Amino acid sequence: MKEHQLMQALETSLVQRLVMPDPGVNSEYLLFFHHEGGLAGYDTRQQAYFAQRGALIRFDSYFNAFPAHLYDLDSHNVAVEVKATGKFSIKIVMARRGRSWEHLYQSKIELREGESESIRLPNIELDGLIYVEIVALDDVLIHEVDYYILGIPHQDVSLTGVITTFKRNDAVQRTGRRLQAYFEANPDLLPRFQLLVIDNGGDTDTISFTKGRVIKNRNLGGAGGFTRGLLETVENKLSSHVLFMDDDAGFFPESLRRTISVLRFSKSEKRAVAGAMITEAHKWRMWENGATFDQRCRPIDKGRDLRNFGEVLAMSVGQPRNVENKYAGWWYFCFPVVSVKIWPFPFFVRGDDSYFSLANDFDILTIPGVVAIQEDFFAKQTPLTLYLDMRYHIVHHLTFNNLDIGKKSLRKMMTRFFDRFNNSYHYESAAAICQAIEDVLQVDTFWEKNIDMAERRKLISGSIENERIQDGLSVDLNRLARHSPRRNKGRWVGMLRRFSFNGHLIPETFQYKKGVRLPLDVRAIEHDTFLRPYTVTMDDTTGRGYVCKFDRQTYFKNRKRFLKLAKRLESEYPKLREGYAEASFTLTTKRAWFERLRDE
């Protein structure tokens, strides 16, 4: 009772709530709780966690631990409010990385239905992950575990969420309904959030969210759609921050509370929040907890097992805050409007997010549980996406001084990219990479002329025959070898592969009789393609895939084109650097985007 009265006397902010498993987003139980000594878990019907007598349930998990170290608390206090039914022992623990843990509170509690207990944590430095542990003395239902911060926030924060969509109305409406349900259950947060849906010439006219609005827009890709939302926010002074997010909102809406809360209790006006990313195939494994860019995209914490609290702790508390060349993916990126000095580069899609982060001075952090569930990027790879990827990789290195690796190293980077696909019979992808280099060499004249990418999309998509993914691909498994990560990787065979251009100079009579089968998420593997007459890249569970065949003539045609373009890039390198330095001020201004996006 005393704690309730104290919380009422001080300004209190509800900063984190308990997240429940949801098959529509993520239901890997060990990302929500751990248990010992008896039956405990999540009761779907009652929408509450439970522990039978004698069982222990802990919320030391990716979605439900509280990251106190991410808040600038100063003299603020933290309180935990537990709403439960039954008799239990409660312990509140703060876990640290590489240091002693603190047991912040322990007591026995008995609550009747509808009752809650408020616990004020000790006034010490809270520099770790805090979690609640409950041992059931009788059968217990746990409805809520809420974290409050007592005291005045450092900033007044409001968000404008921006969704860019194109002919995905069903996904947009599902997102709207999910947000509507969340804010109906969390009305305290609603004044701080609104949603703009940028429809890039698609079929979305309304949104099933009371604070949502649809804006029809010229289709300039994700770069144009998100920039339209940013422009709308800035021109009308809608909010302090903008949140770029996917149209299918594959994240728990509780992420919005955590994002707003961390920003409100931040002393830095540059503080920005990047959503992590998990793939749909492996919802227990981190794909990207933020990323850096240096010759390629380098995901942070990739592969960490989120079922293991030790991994969660290392990822959250152990990750250095100030990492060079850090960027955030636009599946979930919340940033302060005041820190935007350079607007997005008109890439259409791919590379716009990393360029935006690299060009502006954001203080980017990630928050446990703030994560989007995405389809694996490799599963979506096509010659068109490789064209887009190659463009921005080159542009980044030509634009930013801290990424300048020199013309020789840039050529090596391009060569690795090109050779991987040309050597592994992905000739259409290799040709698309050449097209990307050719287009980048045109500097600003190309970007404004191809702002909607209509001609290039048509050109590259129209050239795809072999690498077009087919449903229900029919193959003879008896004539296919399985993929091996070790095949043809020895010293001598490596030299043979190198000097024969991965078998393209060797007569076909020396090839294997069988082709090789590669998983859809592991494609274009040079060493496993060596001396195969063809490769089959497919998803065994769906049967979707495609076949690539050995073609000596096309291989050397691509190679000749690449070498010519690479030589040209080297000779024009100083001029290109100057051109893209200038483009970073001419192509990425608010005025330039206003002209592109104004109604025709």
N, C-alpha and C positions, 0 to 999 in steps of 0.2 A: 504494500500500500504506500509506503514512504517513497519508493522509487517511482510509482505512478504519479504521486504529487510533485516530486522533483521534476519529472519530465514535463508535466503540465506547466510548471513555473518557468522553465527554460524554453527557448526556441528549439524545437526538435525537428530533425529531418529523417524520415524513413529512407534509408539508403540502400538496403538490400533485403529481399524477401526469399523465402524458400522456393526452389524450382522443383517441379514434379516431372517425372518421366512422361514423355508424350511421343507415341509412335510416329506422329506426323512430323516430328522434328528430331528427337533423339530419345531412345529408351534403353540405352546401355546402362543398366542399374548401377554399375560400379563407378560411373561418372557422377552419381547423385548421392550415394551413401555406401557405407561398409557395415557389416554386422558380424557378430560372434555369439557363440554360446546358446543359440536357440533360434526360433523362428522370428524373423523380422524382415521388413521390406516395405513395399508400397502397395496400398490397398486401392486398386483402380476404382472400385465401386464407391468407396467413401472419399476418394481423392485425398487421402492422408497417408502418412507413414505410420507404421505400427511396429510394436515389439511385444511379443508375448512374454509372460513372466519369466525372468531369468535371462532374457536375451539382451544383448547390447547393440545399439545402433549409433553409428558415428557419421557426422556430416563432414568428414575430412575428404572432400571430393572436389572435382573440377568445377562443378556447377554450384556447390553450396558452401564452400569455405569462404570466409570473408577476408578480402585483401586489405587489411588495415594499413599496410605499408604504402599503399598507393594514394592515401589521403594525407593532405597537409593538415594534421590535427592540431598542432600547437597545444593550446590549453583546452581544446575540446575534449569532451568525454564521450565514450561509446557505451551504449546500453543494448542489452539483448532482451527481447520479449518473446517468451515461449507460450504458445497456446496449445494446450494438450488436454487429454482426458485420461486420468489414472494416477497411480502412485509410482514415482520413479526417482532415481538418483541422477543428478545432472552434473556434468563437468564441462567447463569451458577452458579450452587449451589454445595457446598461441604457439604455432610451429615456426621455427626459424631455420634458415639454411646454414648449415655448418656451425651452429651455436646451440646452446641449451634452449630447450623449450620452456615455456612458462605455463603453469597451471593457474589460471586466472580466477577460477571460482569452482566450488563443489558444494553440493547440498542435496538434501532430500526434499522432494516437493510432492504434494498431492493436489490435483486440480479436478474440479467437476466440469461437466460439459459447458462450454462457453467461457470458462475462466482462463486467465493467462497470468503469467508471472514475469515481472520486469526485473532485470538484473543489471546493475551498473558495474561496469568493469573497473578494475583498479586504475588509478591515475598514474600510469607508467607509460614509457614509450612503447607504443604498439607498432612494431616493425616487422610483423610477420603475417602468416595466414591464421585466422582464428576459426575454430570450429566447435560445435556443440556435440557432446557425447552423452547418451542417455542409456541407463540400465533400468529395465522394467522390473519394478518390485511387484506389480500386478500387471495385467494386460494394459497396454498404453496405446493411445492414438495420438499422433503428433500432427497438428493441423498447420501450425505456422512457427517459423523461427525468423523473427524480424530483427534487423540491426538498425539502430538509431544513432545519430550523432547529435550531441547536445551542444548548442551554441550557434553563433551566427556564421553562415557560410562566407567564404571569401569572395564569391562571384555570384551574380544573378544570371542564371543560365536558362536559355530557352532554345528549343531545337525546331528546325524545319527539316523534316524528312523529305528526301527527294528520290523518287523512283523513276527510272527510265524504262519504258516498255515499248515493244513493237509486236503487235499481233499475239499477245499473250494475256488476253482479257481474263481467262479463267484463273490464272495465277494471281493476277492483280486483285481480283475479287476475293480470293481466298485470303490474301494478305490483309485486305480491308476488314474482313470478318474477324480475323485473328486479332487485329489491333483493336477493333471495336469491343470484342469480348474482354480483352485485357484492360482497357481503360474504364470499362463499366465496373470492373472489379477493383480498379485502382484510380478512382476519380481525383485523388490528390495530385496526380501527375499530369492530368489532362491540360491544365492551363499552360504547361511548359512545352507542349508538343502540337505540331500540325503537320499535315502531309500534303505534298505536291506530287501528283502523278503526271509525268511528262510523256504524252503519247506521241511517239514519232511516226505519225501517219498510219496508226493501226486502228483497232476497233474498240478502244476503251473510251467511253463517253462519261461514265460516272464511276464513283468508288463507294463501296459499302462501308464507309467510315465517316462519322459525323463531322470530323475536322479535316476531311480530305477534299482536295479539289483537283480536277483534271485540266491540264493545259495542252491543247493541241499544238504540235510543233513540227517543223520541217525535219525530215529524217537525216540528221547529221551524226547518227550513231550514238554510242554511249557518251562520247565526248560532248556532242552537241546537246544531248538531252540533259545530262547532269549540269552542264554549264547554263542551260536555260533555267533550271531550278535555282542555281546560285544567283543568276542575274535577277530573277524574280524576287529572291530573298533580299538582296542588296538594295535594289531599286525601291522596294516597299518597306524596308527595315522590319522584316517579319520576325527576326530572331537574332540572338547573339551567335548561334552556331548553326551549321548545316550538316546534315547526316545523309551521305550518299548510301543507298542500299538497294539490293536486288529486288526485282518485282515479285519474286516468289517468297521473299522474306523467310528464308530457311533458318531462322534463329528464334530463340525464346524472346517474346516481347519484354520480359524482365530485363533484358539487355539494355533497354532504354532507360530504366530507372538507374541501373548501375553506371551507365555512361553519364547521365545528367549529374548523378551524385558525385562521381569522381571529379567532374569539371567544376561543380559548385564549390567543392572543398579543395580546390587547387589555387595556389598563389600565382601560378604561371598563366599569363594570358595567351601563351602560345600552345598550351596543353591541348593535345588532340588524342582521340581514341581510335585505334585500329581494331576491327573485329578479326579474330583468328579465323582459320578455315579448317574444316574437317571434311573428308570426302564421304559421299553416300555409301560407298562400298565398305569403308572401315570407320565407323562412327566412334570408335574408341581410340583412334590414333590421330595425333596432331599432324596436319599437313603443313600448315604455315601459321606461326604465331608472330605475324609481322614478317618482313623480309628486307633484305638489302640488295642493292644492285651493284655489280662489278663484273663486267663482261657478260654476265647472265644474272637472272633472278636467283637469289640464294635464300630459300625459306629458312626462317629461324625456328629452331626446335622441331624440325621435321622428323617424324617417326616416333616421337615420345608417346609412351603408353599412358593415356589419361586415366586408366583404371587404377594406376599405381599412384598413391598420394605423394610418394617420394619424388616421382617425376613431375607432378603438378607443382610441388614446392620448389624444385630446382628451376622449373620454367618460369614461375611467377616471381619468386624472391631472388633467385640466383641470376636472372638475366640482367646484364648491364643496361642501364637506362639510356645512356647516350651512345648510340651506335651510329657510325658514319654511314651515309647513303641509305638510310632506312626509309622505307616507304610503306604505304597502306593500300590494300586492295579496295576497290570501290564496291565490293559486295557489302561492306560495312565500314564506313569511314566518317567520323564526326570531327569537325575542325572549326576553329573560331573564324568568323568572317573577317575580323580585324587583321588577321595574319595573312590574308590572301593578297599577295603583291603581284604574283604572276598567275594568270588564268590558264586553264588547260590548253595544251597543244592540240591542234585539230587533227588528231590521228584517226578519227572516226571511232575505232575501237582498238584495244590492245595498246598498252604503253602510256595511255593518257593518265592512268592512276599513278604509276611510278614517276612520270615526268612531273606531275603536280606536286607530289611530296618532295622530290629532289629540288624543285625550283623555289619552294617556299620554306620558311624557317619555322616548321612545326616541331613541337616537342611531343613525339608520338609514343604512346604507351599502349599496352594491351592489358585487358582485365580478365581474370579467370571467369569462364562462363559466358563471356561475350564472344560468340563464335557463330559463323554461318556454316550451314551444311551445303556442300556444293558437289556437283558432278565432277569427277576426276577430269582435270584439264587435258590429260593425255587421251582420254576417251573421246574428247571433242576435237582432237587435232585433225586438220585437213591441210591441203596445200594453201588454202586461203589464210588459215590462221598462222601458218608458217611464214607466209608473205608478210602478214601484219607484224609478227614477232621480229623478223629480221629487220624491218624498217626501224622499229623503235630502238632496237639494240644499237644500231649504228647511230641513229640520231642522238641518243643519250650521250654516247661517247664523243660525238662531235660538238655537243652543246655545252656540257658542264666541265669546267676546268678541273675539278677534282676527279673527274672520270677520264681525263685525257691520258690515253695509254700509248699514244704515238701511232704512226701509220703502219709500222711493221706489226705491232701487236694487234691492231685492229684488223689487219688482213688475216692474221692467224686465227682470230676469233671467227671471222667470216668463213674461213676455210674449214674450220672444224664443223661449223654449222652446215655448210654446203656438202662436204664430203660424207657426213653421216647419212644423208638421204640419197645422194647420188650413188654412193658405194653399195647401198642396200636396196637398189632397184626402185627406189621411190623417185623416179625421174620427174614426175609431175611436181612433186614438192621441191626438188632441186631447181626446176625451171622457175617456180614461183619465188624462190629465194633470189635467183638472178634478177627477176623483175623488180623485187624490192630494192636491190642495190641500184639498179638503173634509175628507179624513181627517186631515191634519196639523193642521187647525184644532181638532180634538177633543182634542189634547194627550194626556196619559197615559191617559185613559179608552179611547181607541181602541187603543193598543198592547197593553194587557193583554187586552182583549176579543178582539183579532184576532192573538193571539200565533202561531197556526199558519197564518194567512192563508187558511184554507180557504174562507171565504165570499167574500173579495175575489178570490181566484184564480178561483173559480167564476163570480162576477159578470162579471169582465173577460174571461176566456176565452170565456164564453158570448156576449159581445157582439161577438166578432170574426167578421165575415163576409168583407168585401172584403180585409182585410189578412192573412188567413191564407195562409201560403205553401203553394203547391200544387206537387206533383211533375209534371214534364212539361207545364208550362203551354203551351197552344196559342195562338199569336199570328200575326197577319198582318204580316210585316215591311214590306210595301209600304205599310202604313197607319200606320207609326211613324217619327217622326224620331229621329235619334240624339241622345243627351245632349250638350249643349254647355255648358262652364263659363262661356262669355261671353254667351250669348244673353239678351236682355232686361235688360241691366245698365247701359245708358246713363242719363244724367241724366234726360232727359225721360220715357223709358219707366219709369224708377224712380219718378218722381212719379206717373205714371199707375197703376202697380201699387199704390202706397201708397194713393192716394185712392179707388181702385176695389176695395179689399180683395182685391188680387191677382186682379182680374178677376171677382169675384163680384157686382159691380154692373153689369157690362157684359153686354148681351144676348148670348145664345148664338149668334146669327147672325154675330157678329164673331169667333167662335173659329176657330182653325185647323181644317182638315179632318182632319189627322193628329194622333194622340196622340204621346207622347214615350216613348222607352225609356230607363230608368235602370238602371245596374248595381245589384246587390243591396247592394253595400257603399257606394253613393252614392245614398241615397234621400231623399225628402222635400225636393227642391230647389225652392224657391219660384219663383225667376226662370225656371226651365226648365219649370215647370208652367203658367205664366201663359198664359191663353187656349187651353189644350189641353182637348179634351173628355174626355180620360182619360190616365192614365199607366200604363205597364207597368214594373214593377220586377222584374228577373230576373237570374239568373246564367246567362250564355250557355253556359258549359261543362256545366252540369247540367240546364238548362231549368227550374229551380225559380224560382217567383216568384208575383206577384199583380198584380191590376189595381185601380186606384182611379179612380172616375169623379166628374166635377164634380157637385156637389149644393148648390145655393144655400141651400135650406131648412135642411139639416143644418149648413152652415157658420155661419149666423147664430144657430141654436139653440145651438151650442157657444160661440160668441162671447159671447152674452148670459149664459150660465152662468159663463164665465170672468170676465167683468167684475164680476159680482156677488160671486164668491169673492175676487177680487183686492181689491175695495173693502173687503170684510169683513176680510181679512188686514191691510190697512193700518190700519183702525180698531181692531183688537184687537192690534196689534203689541207694545205694551209688556207686555200680559198674556201673550202668547205667549212672549215672551222670558223672562219670569219662570217660566212653566210648564215650558219646556224646560230652563232652568237647574236647576230642581228635579228634573226627570226624569233629568237626568244623574247624580243621586245616588240616585234611588229605583229607576229601571228598570235600572240598570247595576251592581248590586251582586252580589257572590258569593251572598249569601243569596237575592236575588230569583231568580237562575238556579237555585239549588238547589231552590227551591219549584217552579219551572216544569218541571224535568227529573226530579224524583223519580218513581219508578214509581207508576203509578196503580192 
